[in-house]
C-alpha cells in the first residue's frame, strides 16, 4: 500500500508489523530497483544487492515474544550463512542491539533511526 494512513483508516486494529514492513519497502523502493525476499526453511523480508554487498533485512514491530525474536533471528542467520554475508538488519519499533550469531552479526535498529540513516 502506498499510504499507511489510508490503510489505517480502513482497519479497526491495523497490524503495526505490516505497516512497518510497508514503510521499509517503500523506503527501499526509492533507493533500489530490485528488491527480493529470501526463503529457505525460514524467510527474510528483504534481500537487496548493494554496491557494498548483499543487504538482508527483517522487520518486526516488537521482539518481546520469544517466538517472534527467535523466528526473526533464525531467518536472518540462515540467510546470512547461505548468502555468505556477515551482517544483517532487524528493524523494530524501539529495540537496539547487536546480536552475535555463528553466521555474523544482526544489527537491531529502531525504524526511525534506520530511516534517518538511509535518507
Backbone torsions as a table, in degrees:
resi	resn	phi	psi	omega
1	UNK	NA	135.2	-175.6
2	UNK	-75.6	-20.0	-177.1
3	UNK	-137.9	111.5	179.8
4	UNK	-65.1	-28.9	177.8
5	UNK	-64.7	-41.3	177.5
6	UNK	-64.2	-42.0	177.7
7	UNK	-59.3	-44.3	-177.9
8	UNK	-63.9	-32.2	179.8
9	UNK	-64.1	-28.7	-173.9
10	UNK	-104.2	11.6	179.9
11	UNK	-124.7	133.2	177.5
12	UNK	-69.8	-47.6	175.1
13	UNK	-126.4	84.4	-177.2
14	UNK	-62.1	142.9	178.8
15	UNK	-77.5	106.9	-176.8
16	UNK	-64.6	-32.4	177.0
17	UNK	-61.4	-43.3	178.0
18	UNK	-67.0	-37.3	178.0
19	UNK	-64.8	-43.0	178.1
20	UNK	-62.4	-44.1	179.6
21	UNK	-61.9	-38.7	178.5
22	UNK	-65.5	-41.5	177.9
23	UNK	-61.3	-44.5	179.4
24	UNK	-62.7	-45.8	179.1
25	UNK	-58.5	-48.5	-178.5
26	UNK	-61.4	-37.6	178.7
27	UNK	-68.4	-43.4	177.8
28	UNK	-63.5	-36.6	-178.6
29	UNK	-62.6	-28.8	177.0
30	UNK	-69.8	-25.5	-174.4
31	UNK	-104.4	-26.5	-173.9
32	UNK	-132.0	141.4	177.5
33	UNK	-80.2	-35.3	-175.1
34	UNK	-112.3	116.0	178.6
35	UNK	-125.1	126.2	-177.7
36	UNK	-121.0	176.1	168.8
37	UNK	-126.0	161.5	-179.9
38	UNK	-114.8	133.8	178.0
39	UNK	-141.5	121.7	169.3
40	UNK	-127.6	-118.4	172.8
41	UNK	-79.0	-21.8	175.0
42	UNK	-120.0	172.3	-178.8
43	UNK	-124.3	145.8	172.4
44	UNK	-119.6	133.2	-173.2
45	UNK	-62.3	-45.5	-175.4
46	UNK	-137.0	136.6	177.2
47	UNK	-134.2	116.6	-174.3
48	UNK	-127.7	137.6	174.4
49	UNK	-92.7	117.9	-179.1
50	UNK	-114.5	168.2	175.6
51	UNK	-60.2	-25.5	179.4
52	UNK	-87.0	-7.6	-178.0
53	UNK	129.5	-168.8	-178.4
54	UNK	-79.2	134.4	177.7
55	UNK	-111.5	121.5	178.1
56	UNK	-108.6	131.4	-177.6
57	UNK	-136.2	129.1	166.8
58	UNK	-112.6	149.4	-179.8
59	UNK	-125.8	128.9	176.9
60	UNK	-145.2	125.7	-178.4
61	UNK	-56.3	-47.4	179.0
62	UNK	-135.1	152.7	175.7
63	UNK	-115.1	20.7	-173.4
64	UNK	-68.8	-32.4	179.1
65	UNK	-83.1	136.4	-178.9
66	UNK	-60.7	-37.9	-178.6
67	UNK	-67.8	-38.4	177.5
68	UNK	-64.9	-48.8	-180.0
69	UNK	-58.7	-47.1	-178.8
70	UNK	-63.2	-43.2	179.8
71	UNK	-60.9	-46.8	-178.3
72	UNK	-65.4	-43.5	-179.2
73	UNK	-68.2	-43.7	-179.9
74	UNK	-62.3	-39.9	178.1
75	UNK	-62.6	-45.7	179.2
76	UNK	-66.6	-41.8	-179.8
77	UNK	-61.2	-45.0	179.4
78	UNK	-62.0	-45.1	-179.8
79	UNK	-66.6	-40.9	178.7
80	UNK	-60.0	-42.8	179.8
81	UNK	-67.1	-46.1	-177.6
82	UNK	-65.1	-41.1	-176.2
83	UNK	-95.9	2.8	177.7
84	UNK	55.7	47.9	176.3
85	UNK	-120.1	130.3	-171.4
86	UNK	-85.7	-3.5	-177.0
87	UNK	-137.6	149.6	174.2
88	UNK	-151.7	169.4	-178.8
89	UNK	-119.8	142.7	171.6
90	UNK	-126.0	107.6	-175.1
91	UNK	-94.1	128.8	-175.2
92	UNK	-133.4	-175.8	177.6
93	UNK	-71.6	-51.7	-174.9
94	UNK	-145.3	-2.3	-179.1
95	UNK	-74.9	147.2	178.6
96	UNK	-150.0	117.3	179.5
97	UNK	-168.9	171.4	171.8
98	UNK	-117.1	126.3	-178.3
99	UNK	-107.9	113.3	176.4
100	UNK	-77.6	137.3	176.5
101	UNK	-132.7	166.5	176.6
102	UNK	-61.4	-23.2	-178.8
103	UNK	-91.1	-13.8	-177.9
104	UNK	146.2	-155.8	-176.6
105	UNK	-109.5	137.8	173.1
106	UNK	-106.3	119.5	-179.7
107	UNK	-94.2	112.8	177.9
108	UNK	-91.4	127.2	-174.1
109	UNK	-143.1	140.9	175.6
110	UNK	-66.5	149.2	-178.6
111	UNK	-55.3	-45.7	-176.5
112	UNK	-61.7	-37.4	179.0
113	UNK	-69.2	-41.2	179.1
114	UNK	-62.6	-43.4	179.4
115	UNK	-62.3	-41.9	179.2
116	UNK	-68.5	-35.5	-179.8
117	UNK	-72.8	-26.7	-176.3
118	UNK	-105.6	9.8	-177.8
119	UNK	-74.1	NA	NA
